[in-house]
Amino acid sequence: MKDLDVMVIGTGSGLEVSTEAAARGLSVAIVEHGPFGGTCLNRGCIPSKMLIHCANVMETIQHAGQFGIKARAEAVDWQFIIRRASDQIDEEARALEEGNRGHPNITVFKGTGRFVAERTLEVNGERIGAKTVVIAAGSRPSIPPIPGLDRVPYLTSDQALRLPEQPQRLAILGGGYISAELAHFFGALGTQVTIINRGPLLLRREDEQLARRFTEVYQRKFNVYLNSRVSRAYREGEGVGLEISTNGDTQTIVADAFLVATGRIPNTDLLEVANTGVKTDGRGFIQADEYLETNARGIWALGDIVGRYLLKHSANLEAAYVAHNMFNPDNKVAVDYHAMPHAVFASPQVASVGVAEQTARERSIPYVAGIYDYRDTAYGSSIEDRDGFVKVLAHPETKEILGCHIIGSEASMLIQEVVNAMRMRLTTDAITQSIYVHPALPEVVQRAFGALRS
Ligand SMILES: Cc1cc2nc3c(=O)[nH]c(=O)nc-3n(C[C@H](O)[C@H](O)[C@H](O)COP(=O)(O)OP(=O)(O)OC[C@H]3O[C@@H](n4cnc5c(N)ncnc54)[C@H](O)[C@@H]3O)c2cc1C
C-alpha cells in the first residue's frame, strides 16, 4: 500500500488543491480515470462555448439582412468545427497530465478509484492511503427511466460535443441550460431541433418573467413540447422514434439523434464513499460543512460532488477555500457563496445573480423591482435586440441589491458589474451614481437600476 500526505480524486478543480499541496513539499497522489482537466475542459464549459461561438457567427450571417447586408453562409464544415474545439482541448488535457506527472512531489494514478477502507482508495488493484483526502470527483449526466431508452443510441452532453456528423434532426429531452445551449449550437448550424420539456417553461430555475421570455423566443426558433414527457423510445431506421405524451395526448416524432439533458448526478456511488465513512444526502451529494470538511476526519470535498452550485467558478471558489482550510486548521474560513452568478450561453443569452422575483415573494423578502428593455437604449436598438431586458430587485429601504436577471445580447458580460457590486456589499447607488459610457450596452443595466420602484 502506498502512503502519501495528500490524495486528490478528480482533476477538475481538484487540481488547484493538489498543486498547492505539492508546492508546499507534501507527497501528493492524484487519481483520475479520464482526461486531465475534468468536465469543464473536456466535456463542458470550454468545448460547448467554442462550438457555440460558431453558432453565433452563423446567426450574425443569418441576421445580416436586418442591417441591409445581404449575406449567405455557403456551407458548414462540421468536421472542422468539432476538430477546432477537440484538438485544442485534447492538447490542453495532455499538457496538464504531463505537467503533473513531471512534478517531483506528485504521483498520478490513472484509473477508477473506489474507497475500500478509511482514507484508503483502490485504483487498478493498488491501494493508496493518505492523511488528507480531497474528493473532487464531480458529476455525470443523469439518465431518466424511459421505456426503450436502453435499446436506442441516445447521447448525453458527453458525446454531443464531439459528434462526427451533424444530425439533420435532433430531439433534446430537458429544458435546462445544457439543452438551451446545445439547441442553439445545433439549431443555428442547420439542424432541426425539437425540445421536449416536462414543465411549462424552459430554464425553469430562472426568474419567471425571464424564463417566460426565453421560452417564447425558443418556441419561435424550435419545435418545443412543453408539459411533456417521452413515454417510449424505439429504433427507427438509423435514428430514434419518440412517443411524446402531452396532457394525455400522444404524438410521435423521429430524429437522427436523441440527446438526454435532464440533469446531473454525483459520482459518489462509483467512488463508494460510504466505505470511508463519508455521509451523502438523499440525492448522493457529499455532505460537507461550511469549510467543506466532511464528517470523516481528514476528508474534504469540493465542486459538483458537494452539489451546492454545479458551476465551474463555484468549484474553483470552493477549491481555494479547501486549499486554505486544509493548511490552516486553526484559522478556517467558511465559504462565502454570496452573489454566485451563472450564465446560459444560448441565443438569447441569459445571466443571473441573486434571488428571482418569485423567490423573493415566496420568502417574503421586501423588494422593489426595476426593468428595462434593451430596445429602449441606444445600443440595444442599434443591434436590433427586440427581446432583451434587464430586471433588478433591491431592498426598498437599505437599497441592498437582491438580484439581477438579464436576457439578451452579452448578458454574461453585463451581469458582471452587478456581481462585483453585490460581492462588495455595495448598494444600488454603486450603479445609479456611476458614470456609464454612452451609448454602450451597459446603459441598459443602469437604466434598470434607475427604474427601481415598488
Ligand atoms: C455541457 C456542459 C456545459 C457546461 N458549461 C458550463 C459553463 O459554461 N459555466 C460553468 O460555470 N459551468 C459549466 N458546466 C459545469 C462545469 O463543467 C462543472 O460544474 C465543473 O466542471 C465541475 O468541476 P469539478 O471539479 O467538481 O468536477 P469535474 O471537472 O467533473 O472533475 C471530476 C473528475 O473526477 C474524475 N473522476 C470521477 N470519478 C472518479 C473515480 N471514481 N476515479 C477516478 N477519477 C474519477 C472525472 O473523470 C473528472 O475528471 C458545464 C457542464 C456541462 C456538462
The ligand as a Gaussian input file, in Angstrom:
#p B3LYP/6-31G(d) Opt

LIG

0 1
 C      -22.148000      20.614000     -21.369000
 C      -21.729000      21.355000     -20.123000
 C      -21.515000      22.719000     -20.185000
 C      -21.124000      23.409000     -19.045000
 N      -20.930000      24.762000     -19.130000
 C      -20.588000      25.460000     -18.014000
 C      -20.370000      26.865000     -18.092000
 O      -20.493000      27.483000     -19.155000
 N      -20.009000      27.513000     -16.961000
 C      -19.865000      26.867000     -15.752000
 O      -19.547000      27.501000     -14.754000
 N      -20.062000      25.523000     -15.667000
 C      -20.410000      24.811000     -16.770000
 N      -20.574000      23.450000     -16.669000
 C      -20.412000      22.803000     -15.351000
 C      -18.935000      22.568000     -15.020000
 O      -18.324000      21.875000     -16.075000
 C      -18.809000      21.777000     -13.715000
 O      -19.540000      22.428000     -12.691000
 C      -17.359000      21.672000     -13.258000
 O      -16.532000      21.191000     -14.284000
 C      -17.253000      20.761000     -12.021000
 O      -15.922000      20.647000     -11.617000
 P      -15.466000      19.516000     -10.573000
 O      -14.024000      19.767000     -10.337000
 O      -16.392000      19.498000      -9.436000
 O      -15.687000      18.135000     -11.332000
 P      -15.089000      17.596000     -12.718000
 O      -14.495000      18.685000     -13.515000
 O      -16.169000      16.786000     -13.320000
 O      -13.895000      16.671000     -12.260000
 C      -14.105000      15.420000     -11.691000
 C      -13.060000      14.466000     -12.218000
 O      -13.107000      13.289000     -11.434000
 C      -12.898000      12.166000     -12.260000
 N      -13.481000      11.015000     -11.581000
 C      -14.773000      10.831000     -11.223000
 N      -14.941000       9.687000     -10.556000
 C      -13.705000       9.109000     -10.490000
 C      -13.219000       7.912000      -9.914000
 N      -14.024000       7.070000      -9.262000
 N      -11.903000       7.633000     -10.055000
 C      -11.068000       8.462000     -10.720000
 N      -11.469000       9.633000     -11.263000
 C      -12.777000       9.955000     -11.138000
 C      -13.596000      12.539000     -13.572000
 O      -13.045000      11.835000     -14.658000
 C      -13.312000      14.044000     -13.659000
 O      -12.169000      14.307000     -14.430000
 C      -20.944000      22.716000     -17.813000
 C      -21.149000      21.332000     -17.748000
 C      -21.536000      20.659000     -18.879000
 C      -21.750000      19.170000     -18.795000

